């Protein structure tokens, strides 16, 4: 059995390099950072586990890719994971590069966990189509696969559309 650690909130107050080094020393298999880039002050979307107000800790997410890069720099074995990336709130062209570089520098230790989120207002502000977020997520994954597997990648979908581009390195 493998056991990982989820970095607690408020995550930005904790040094990702220190946490990752300690987690690796203690024998954890993986370390997970999750995200909410922003949260609205006023939200009609009820928090899933309480059905109501968003817990105050949710105001304090770190940025997962920066945190995982810091963890990567001081570890050699522990797997580095997003748990989760809100994939519909990120541009696949930038995300493909971030993931590829992190995966390369970590020598293949990156685990890409994805989701679409539960907060309609956040999703809308970040450019996602909340009502069709799983369709959009599928399309984002297809665009990422195109970028990661083709020398000259292009994609033409409902949500993402780009002409032939180079995207290196490949994971």
N, C-alpha and C positions, 0 to 999 in steps of 0.2 A: 504494500500500500504506500502511496505517496501522500505527503502532507505538505500543504503550502500555507502561506501566511498572507492575510489581507491587511494592508496598512490601514490603521484606524484613523478616524477623523478626530480633530482637525489635522489633516495630513500635511499641510504646508508648514506646520510648526515643527515637524520632525525631519531630521536630515536623512534623505533617501540613501546616501552612501553608508551612513552608520547603520541604519536599519538593515540594509541588504547584507552588509558584512556580518552583522550579528546573526541574522537569519541563516546565512550560509554556514557560519561557525557552529550553530546549533543543529544543523542537519536538515533544515527545511528544504524541500524539493523545489519550491517556487515562491515567488513574491508577486502579489497582485496590487496594482493601482487601478482605481476606477475614476470615473469622471462625471462631472456636471460642469461644463465651462462657465455657465451663469445660471442663476435661478431668479425668477421674477419675485419681487417683493410681495406682490399680490397675485395669487394664483387660484383659479377655479378648479385646478386639477388636484384631487385629493391624494395625499401620500398613500401609496398602496398598502403598507402594513398597518396603518392606523386609520385609514379612511378619512383623514382630516389634514391638519396642519403639517407642513414640512418641518421635520426636526431641525433645530438650530445648527446641528453638526453638518447638515447638508450645504450650509453656506461656505464650508471650509474645505472643499476638495482641492487637491494639488493638481498639477498638470501631469498626466500620466507619462507622456513620452519624455519630458524633461527629467522627471523623477527616475524613470527606468534607465535613461542614459547615464545618470549619476550612479545608479546601482551597477550598471554594466561595467563602469570604469574601475570598480573596486572588487569585483567578484569574478570567479572563473567557472563555477559549477551551477549555481542556483539559476533556475529558469525565470525569465522575466516576462510578466504577463499583464495584459489589460483585462480587467474584470469588471467593467466592460468599456470598450470604446463605443461611444454613441455614433455609430457609423453614418447615420443620416445627417448628422450635424457637422460633418467634416468633408472637405473637398477631396475626392479620391486622388487627384493629381498630386496633392501635397502629402496626403496620408500614405500613398504608395512609396514615396521617397523616404518618409520618416521611418516606416516599418522596415524597408529594405536596408537602410543604413544601420538601424538598431540591430537588426538580425545579423548583418555582416560583422559589426563590431563585437557582438556577443557570441560569435561563432555558432549561430543557429539556436541560441537559447530562448528566443522570443516566442511567446504564445499569444496569438491574436484572438482575444475574446471580444465578441461584438454583441450589440443590442441596439434597441431603438428608443428606449426611454419611455417614460410614463407621463411626463409633464408637457401638455399641449403648448402652453405658452413658451416654454423654453425651446421646444422643437421649432415652433413657428419663428421665433426670433433668430434662430440659428439657420433658417432657410430650409427646414425639412417640411415635408408634406405629411403632417401628423396622421391624417385619416388613411393614408396609404403608405405608412412608414415601412411596413415589411416588404412591400413591393419595391419601394425606393432602396431599402437595405439590400435586397437581392441584386438590384441593378448596380449598386455601389460595389458589391463583391465581384460581379461580372466585370466591371470596369477595372478593378484592382487586378484581377486575374489577367486581363488583357495587358495591362501595364507590366506585370511581372513575368509574362511568358513570351512576349513578342519583342523583337528588336525594334521594330517601328510599330508602336501601338496606336490604335485609334478606336474610338467608341462613339456610337450614335444611339442614344437611348432617350427615354422620356425625361429623365432627370439630369443625366450627364451626357455631355456631347463634346468631343474634342477630336481635332484632326490628327493625322499621324504625328507622334511625338516620340522622343527618346526618353526613357526612364531607367536609369541605372543608379546603383547596382541592382541586381535581381536577388531576391531572397533565396 
